[in-house]
Amino acid sequence: MRSVQFTTETTSNGVVERDFTVGDVPGLLWSPASGADRAPLVLMGHGGGTHKRWPAMTGRAHLLVNACGFHVACIDAPGHGDRPRTAHDEQEIAALFEAREAGEPEGPIVVRYNAHLAKRAVPEWQATLDALQGLLEIGAEGPVGYFGLNMGTAIGVPFVAAEPRITAAVFGLHWPDALAGPAKRITVPIEFMLQWDDEHIPRAAGLALFDAFASKEKTLHANSGRHKELPRFEADSAVRFFARHFGRAVTSPA
Amino acid sequence: MRSVQFTTETTSNGVVERDFTVGDVPGLLWSPASGADRAPLVLMGHGGGTHKRWPAMTGRAHLLVNACGFHVACIDAPGHGDRPRTAHDEQEIAALFEAREAGEPEGPIVVRYNAHLAKRAVPEWQATLDALQGLLEIGAEGPVGYFGLNMGTAIGVPFVAAEPRITAAVFGLHWPDALAGPAKRITVPIEFMLQWDDEHIPRAAGLALFDAFASKEKTLHANSGRHKELPRFEADSAVRFFARHFGRAVTSPA
């Protein structure tokens, strides 16, 4: 098993942020600066075209650490952030930009490229989780959550379906084509976000993906607005979702 | 204008509960025992077959008062609680029980009876709001919310559509047949609750009602489970919804 190699460490607003690698996969680990006891871990998957240090990632990480004292980790997806792109990556990204330029639907390209990335990313996430659980402040017994929208859902759904250590997950904003199958094998509580006026994902497609999850407890949050208009308060809702399932009080307004 | 006539007053857990009447309509008003300054008002509509003092009503009222310092009021709907039933009420209630007994769909009876009750109830709510705004601790300037599920939605949707003083509302668990029309005239922020496995309200019917609201900001919370299995945490969510729109911090865990 590969271990976590830490490189840099900074502290801001009560949160310690550490760069790490597991093998050749770079990640970020956010933890309470107070040096909390062993605490639950939330893994975050970033969206397509972004990376582990994207503002949405650092913002959610700070919410989760400050409100609940969790550890939070995010790794760069294949071809994203500090990671090299393959020729196949370049080709798919070019196809996506061409479709966008031509005003053609992005869905078919996003669906197939994200499914390809998920195949590469799932074993990376598993190795990362193995390594993170080797840290004293996390350990192998605590609950583990997963939080990822857009491409973070495309990678997260097959990851959570394959990974019994994940006991609660927040997903959303993706198509059912490649994901309904693994979603049917997921039984842990989920919160799922959908944009009611999404210009890329047809409403029925988003609802079909939510419907596919076998989870006894699942909640759909559908908000008016277009694909990128997910309200900021849904990040607070995700924090409360993990707090509820991991038995932590929310100690700062979230 | 009729004024609020208070009868009994009790205090428990930081909440003053006062019985009142406006004309011949009996209601309950819950307020902070701390004697807060002028505060926003949330009107609550109860469900069919229940009344103003039903545990769901008193529970939600205590959450809203304790978490946000709001005033909260609920009145008995026509034919409910302390109010007399007409021959028509008796007839419709008998029809509902017969359908239930025979395993026939309740929807058509609930839809038509609730639409009838809404016609009687809307002017009562308007007179109640007029009178409550005459109280010093409420006043006519503060924001007013409406929170009602089931029959509370059947009455609340036409009420809110007709009432510009309501600036945010929580609805859910009803059919679109009689309500999609008035919902199309509602533009204030709404939160809408739907049970994904509702045995009475077809999923498409619940989604169609949510879709009908003209509100720029609207959020659907759909939870797995049957009609009566709405999770308790949705009451907390409604409290946060009103806190967000009325600019109040949630001061106790909600």
Chai-1 contact restraints between the chains, C-beta under 6 A:
chainA,res_idxA,chainB,res_idxB,connection_type,confidence,min_distance_angstrom,max_distance_angstrom,comment,restraint_id
A,K218,B,S224,contact,1.0,0.0,6.0,A-B,restraint_1
A,T219,B,N223,contact,1.0,0.0,6.0,A-B,restraint_2
A,L220,B,A222,contact,1.0,0.0,6.0,A-B,restraint_3
A,A222,B,L220,contact,1.0,0.0,6.0,A-B,restraint_4
A,N223,B,T219,contact,1.0,0.0,6.0,A-B,restraint_5
A,S224,B,K218,contact,1.0,0.0,6.0,A-B,restraint_6
